[in-house]
Amino acid sequence: MSKRDYYDVLGLARGASADEIKKAYRKKAKELHPDRNADNPEAESQFKEANEAYDVLKDADKKAAYDRFGHAAFEGGMGGGPRPGGGMGGGNADFASAFSDVFDDLFGDFMGGRQGGRQRAARGADLRYNLRVTLEEAYNGLQKTIKVPTSIQCDECNGSGAEGGAEPTTCPTCSGLGKVRATQGFFTVERTCPTCSGLGQIIKNPCNNCGGAGRVQKERALSVNIPAGVETGTRIRLAGEGEAGMRGGPPGDLYIFIEVEPHKIFERDGAELHCRVPVSMTVAALGGDIEVPTIDGGRSRVKIPSGSQSGRQMRLRGKGMPALRGGAAGDMFIELAVETPVNLTLKQKELLREFESLAEDNNPESHSFFTSVKNFWDSMKG
């Protein structure tokens, strides 16, 4: 059976350039690789045929000979040609060399994509700072200066890591690529360069101040704007205020987490405030006016209806917390706590006993409760 024309195998026209040949081979190798064609028994032989064609056409001398003499150029022991069984005269080394050009493309989907060139300088780490504020500060907002221990760019070397700010030199092991390749039989394995750790550059004379890291430890003072309406869990991001990157790498970010301290008078629920206000038994029974505090430091007068019971709530609109992202402020709720008097004088006790003897229908809740209790006991006797 006569061999197919190498240009036809790769789907090329004669006179194709080296780049066109390489692109055509990559495409064919992807299409015909046996691992992707388990259900096609002919894929392996076609894959070998494409490898054979590429091994000839990629080499300028072999290609010139093939263009002039065709397959006859490699017959009769001329060297470098096909061996029995379809292999090329260059052996496994030539095949591995050809296959390594498309190794990343073939397995890019499984190994995270093709990695080209050296690694970028490492980005600095993000930092977290926990900031406690009072409820009043959360209500008003504030400008606060904080001190953050972090890594900053070394002034002696301007972040380069080299003495006197000199430029790093190209790594001799990987020639600046940041990666090295090793052929292992059929495959070519790519690894991070052990000399430069993937940076592609090395420092011959490290900076004495930072030891070649390009950054030093220092405490920084930062002014932070805390907006009104923040609550526990609010996160504020300061871009570029985290740790400096290694050897001139970009800095990380600083995240400020807010914690609002508990208040002695007010209890917060989102934008709402709750305040428990004790009132005397007399005011609760007769009604009256009381003054309650507000979070802005002011006072509000509240009218207590006569006959008010413990737990009764009244709303003060707009007296709660401001909205963090604009909008109307929340409300404040007053909860009454009717207080029983203690340490009574003899006169007070006499008056209360007199009041109790005259109070027949003044306690509807008690009357209803004990009526239900009496009915319950009667039903149990029956």
ROTIVO-91285 format. One line per 2 residues: number of its first residue (from 0); their letters; for each residue x, y, z of C-alpha. Coordinates in steps of 0.2 Angstrom, whole numbers, padded with zeros to 4 digits. Example, Ala and Ser with C-alpha at 12.3 -4.5 7.8 and 13.67 -1.06 7.14 Angstrom:
BEGIN
0	AS	0062:-0022:0039 ~ 0068:-0005:0036
This chain:
BEGIN
0	MS	0000:0000:0000 ~ 0008:0017:-0005
2	KR	0010:0030:0007 ~ -0001:0046:0007
4	DY	0007:0062:0003 ~ 0013:0071:0019
6	YD	0005:0087:0014 ~ -0012:0078:0012
8	VL	-0010:0069:0029 ~ -0009:0086:0037
10	GL	-0021:0095:0026 ~ -0009:0107:0018
12	AR	-0004:0114:0001 ~ 0014:0112:-0005
14	GA	0024:0127:0000 ~ 0016:0129:0017
16	SA	0027:0139:0029 ~ 0034:0132:0045
18	DE	0021:0140:0056 ~ 0007:0133:0045
20	IK	0014:0116:0046 ~ 0016:0117:0065
22	KA	-0002:0123:0067 ~ -0009:0110:0055
24	YR	0000:0096:0065 ~ -0006:0103:0082
26	KK	-0024:0102:0075 ~ -0022:0084:0068
28	AK	-0014:0078:0084 ~ -0028:0085:0095
30	EL	-0041:0077:0083 ~ -0032:0060:0082
32	HP	-0024:0057:0099 ~ -0029:0039:0105
34	DR	-0034:0045:0122 ~ -0048:0056:0113
36	NA	-0053:0042:0101 ~ -0056:0027:0111
38	DN	-0070:0021:0100 ~ -0060:0024:0084
40	PE	-0048:0009:0080 ~ -0040:0018:0066
42	AE	-0035:0034:0076 ~ -0019:0027:0082
44	SQ	-0012:0023:0065 ~ -0018:0040:0058
46	FK	-0010:0048:0073 ~ 0007:0040:0069
48	EA	0005:0045:0051 ~ 0003:0063:0056
50	NE	0018:0062:0067 ~ 0028:0054:0053
52	AY	0023:0068:0041 ~ 0027:0082:0054
54	DV	0044:0075:0058 ~ 0049:0077:0040
56	LK	0040:0093:0035 ~ 0046:0102:0051
58	DA	0065:0099:0046 ~ 0070:0111:0033
60	DK	0083:0099:0025 ~ 0071:0084:0025
62	KA	0057:0095:0019 ~ 0068:0101:0004
64	AY	0072:0083:0000 ~ 0054:0077:0001
66	DR	0048:0091:-0010 ~ 0060:0086:-0023
68	FG	0060:0067:-0022 ~ 0044:0063:-0012
70	HA	0045:0047:-0002 ~ 0059:0040:-0012
72	AF	0070:0053:-0003 ~ 0070:0042:0012
74	EG	0071:0025:0004 ~ 0087:0015:0001
76	GM	0096:0019:0018 ~ 0097:0038:0015
78	GG	0096:0040:0034 ~ 0083:0049:0045
80	GP	0069:0041:0035 ~ 0055:0029:0040
82	RP	0059:0013:0049 ~ 0050:-0003:0047
84	GG	0033:-0001:0056 ~ 0031:0017:0052
86	GM	0043:0025:0064 ~ 0055:0039:0059
88	GG	0074:0036:0058 ~ 0077:0049:0073
90	GN	0069:0036:0085 ~ 0060:0040:0101
92	AD	0070:0056:0104 ~ 0064:0064:0088
94	FA	0046:0058:0091 ~ 0046:0065:0109
96	SA	0053:0082:0102 ~ 0039:0083:0090
98	FS	0026:0078:0102 ~ 0032:0090:0116
100	DV	0027:0105:0104 ~ 0009:0101:0106
102	FD	0009:0092:0124 ~ 0002:0108:0132
104	DL	-0012:0109:0119 ~ -0017:0091:0120
106	FG	-0019:0090:0139 ~ -0023:0109:0142
108	DF	-0041:0104:0146 ~ -0036:0092:0160
110	MG	-0021:0101:0167 ~ -0027:0119:0169
112	GR	-0022:0126:0152 ~ -0006:0131:0145
114	QG	0006:0141:0155 ~ 0018:0152:0146
116	GR	0033:0162:0151 ~ 0039:0165:0169
118	QR	0028:0168:0184 ~ 0023:0185:0189
120	AA	0031:0192:0205 ~ 0020:0186:0219
122	RG	0006:0197:0225 ~ 0006:0202:0243
124	AD	-0006:0194:0255 ~ -0023:0202:0260
126	LR	-0024:0207:0278 ~ -0039:0208:0290
128	YN	-0041:0221:0304 ~ -0055:0219:0317
130	LR	-0061:0236:0323 ~ -0073:0239:0337
132	VT	-0084:0255:0337 ~ -0098:0261:0349
134	LE	-0116:0262:0344 ~ -0115:0281:0344
136	EA	-0100:0280:0332 ~ -0110:0268:0321
138	YN	-0124:0281:0321 ~ -0113:0296:0317
140	GL	-0099:0288:0307 ~ -0081:0293:0310
142	QK	-0064:0295:0303 ~ -0052:0284:0313
144	TI	-0033:0281:0313 ~ -0028:0263:0314
146	KV	-0011:0255:0316 ~ -0008:0239:0305
148	PT	0008:0228:0307 ~ 0012:0223:0289
150	SI	0025:0221:0275 ~ 0030:0237:0265
152	QC	0041:0239:0250 ~ 0060:0241:0255
154	DE	0066:0258:0253 ~ 0084:0253:0251
156	CN	0081:0243:0235 ~ 0065:0250:0229
158	GS	0057:0233:0231 ~ 0069:0224:0219
160	GA	0077:0214:0232 ~ 0094:0218:0225
162	EG	0108:0228:0233 ~ 0107:0246:0228
164	GA	0091:0244:0218 ~ 0100:0234:0204
166	EP	0090:0225:0192 ~ 0089:0206:0194
168	TT	0098:0195:0181 ~ 0090:0182:0170
170	CP	0090:0164:0178 ~ 0104:0154:0169
172	TC	0094:0137:0172 ~ 0078:0142:0163
174	SG	0084:0156:0153 ~ 0071:0167:0160
176	LG	0056:0156:0157 ~ 0053:0151:0175
178	KV	0051:0133:0169 ~ 0062:0118:0164
180	RA	0057:0104:0153 ~ 0063:0085:0155
182	TQ	0060:0072:0142 ~ 0054:0055:0150
184	GF	0051:0043:0137 ~ 0035:0047:0127
186	FT	0032:0063:0137 ~ 0040:0079:0140
188	VE	0037:0085:0158 ~ 0037:0104:0162
190	RT	0042:0109:0180 ~ 0044:0126:0190
192	CP	0063:0131:0189 ~ 0071:0126:0205
194	TC	0084:0140:0204 ~ 0072:0155:0203
196	SG	0056:0147:0209 ~ 0047:0151:0193
198	LG	0052:0170:0193 ~ 0064:0169:0179
200	QI	0076:0180:0187 ~ 0089:0179:0201
202	IK	0097:0191:0213 ~ 0116:0190:0214
204	NP	0118:0203:0228 ~ 0103:0203:0239
206	CN	0098:0219:0248 ~ 0105:0219:0266
208	NC	0090:0228:0272 ~ 0077:0216:0266
210	GG	0087:0200:0263 ~ 0082:0200:0245
212	AG	0063:0199:0248 ~ 0060:0217:0242
214	RV	0049:0221:0258 ~ 0051:0224:0276
216	QK	0040:0222:0292 ~ 0033:0239:0298
218	ER	0018:0246:0307 ~ 0008:0258:0297
220	AL	-0004:0271:0302 ~ -0019:0272:0291
222	SV	-0034:0284:0291 ~ -0050:0274:0289
224	NI	-0067:0282:0285 ~ -0081:0273:0294
226	PA	-0098:0277:0286 ~ -0114:0280:0296
228	GV	-0125:0265:0298 ~ -0111:0251:0299
230	ET	-0116:0236:0309 ~ -0107:0220:0316
232	GT	-0101:0211:0301 ~ -0099:0226:0289
234	RI	-0083:0224:0279 ~ -0073:0238:0272
236	RL	-0060:0235:0258 ~ -0045:0246:0256
238	AG	-0037:0241:0240 ~ -0018:0240:0239
240	EG	-0016:0243:0258 ~ -0011:0225:0262
242	EA	0006:0217:0262 ~ 0018:0222:0249
244	GM	0022:0209:0235 ~ 0038:0200:0234
246	RG	0052:0208:0224 ~ 0041:0222:0217
248	GP	0025:0212:0216 ~ 0008:0220:0218
250	PG	0002:0223:0236 ~ -0013:0214:0243
252	DL	-0029:0222:0250 ~ -0034:0227:0268
254	YI	-0051:0221:0274 ~ -0058:0230:0290
256	FI	-0071:0220:0299 ~ -0083:0230:0310
258	EV	-0089:0225:0327 ~ -0102:0237:0336
260	EP	-0101:0236:0355 ~ -0117:0232:0365
262	HK	-0126:0248:0372 ~ -0132:0250:0390
264	IF	-0148:0258:0384 ~ -0152:0253:0366
266	ER	-0153:0236:0358 ~ -0151:0236:0339
268	DG	-0160:0226:0327 ~ -0154:0231:0309
270	AE	-0159:0249:0307 ~ -0171:0248:0322
272	LH	-0168:0252:0340 ~ -0177:0246:0355
274	CR	-0177:0254:0372 ~ -0185:0247:0387
276	VP	-0192:0261:0398 ~ -0198:0258:0416
278	VS	-0214:0268:0421 ~ -0222:0268:0438
280	MT	-0238:0259:0442 ~ -0247:0276:0444
282	VA	-0242:0283:0427 ~ -0247:0267:0419
284	AL	-0264:0267:0427 ~ -0268:0286:0425
286	GG	-0257:0290:0410 ~ -0245:0304:0408
288	DI	-0230:0310:0398 ~ -0212:0304:0400
290	EV	-0195:0308:0391 ~ -0185:0295:0383
292	PT	-0167:0296:0376 ~ -0163:0295:0358
294	ID	-0147:0289:0350 ~ -0142:0306:0343
296	GG	-0141:0312:0361 ~ -0158:0321:0361
298	RS	-0174:0318:0370 ~ -0192:0313:0364
300	RV	-0208:0316:0374 ~ -0219:0301:0374
302	KI	-0237:0301:0379 ~ -0242:0285:0390
304	PS	-0260:0280:0388 ~ -0270:0277:0404
306	GS	-0271:0258:0408 ~ -0255:0254:0399
308	QS	-0248:0236:0403 ~ -0230:0230:0403
310	GR	-0224:0225:0386 ~ -0234:0239:0377
312	QM	-0223:0246:0363 ~ -0224:0263:0355
314	RL	-0215:0268:0339 ~ -0204:0284:0336
316	RG	-0202:0285:0318 ~ -0185:0290:0310
318	KG	-0176:0289:0327 ~ -0167:0272:0323
320	MP	-0151:0270:0314 ~ -0147:0277:0297
322	AL	-0146:0266:0282 ~ -0129:0261:0277
324	RG	-0132:0264:0258 ~ -0144:0279:0260
326	GA	-0162:0279:0262 ~ -0173:0283:0276
328	AG	-0168:0280:0294 ~ -0175:0266:0305
330	DM	-0187:0268:0319 ~ -0186:0267:0338
332	FI	-0197:0256:0348 ~ -0201:0260:0366
334	EL	-0207:0245:0377 ~ -0215:0249:0393
336	AV	-0210:0240:0409 ~ -0223:0244:0423
338	ET	-0214:0244:0439 ~ -0220:0238:0456
340	PV	-0216:0249:0470 ~ -0205:0243:0484
342	NL	-0200:0249:0502 ~ -0218:0255:0505
344	TL	-0222:0266:0520 ~ -0236:0262:0532
346	KQ	-0247:0276:0524 ~ -0243:0269:0506
348	KE	-0248:0252:0512 ~ -0264:0258:0519
350	LL	-0269:0267:0503 ~ -0265:0252:0493
352	RE	-0276:0241:0504 ~ -0290:0254:0502
354	FE	-0288:0254:0484 ~ -0288:0235:0483
356	SL	-0304:0235:0492 ~ -0312:0247:0480
358	AE	-0305:0239:0465 ~ -0319:0227:0458
360	DN	-0318:0228:0439 ~ -0302:0237:0437
362	NP	-0291:0222:0433 ~ -0300:0213:0418
364	ES	-0285:0202:0414 ~ -0284:0195:0431
366	HS	-0303:0193:0432 ~ -0303:0183:0415
368	FF	-0288:0172:0420 ~ -0295:0167:0437
370	TS	-0312:0164:0429 ~ -0304:0152:0417
372	VK	-0295:0144:0431 ~ -0311:0141:0441
374	NF	-0319:0133:0426 ~ -0304:0122:0423
376	WD	-0305:0115:0441 ~ -0324:0113:0440
378	SM	-0322:0102:0425 ~ -0308:0092:0433
380	KG	-0320:0088:0448 ~ -0334:0083:0436
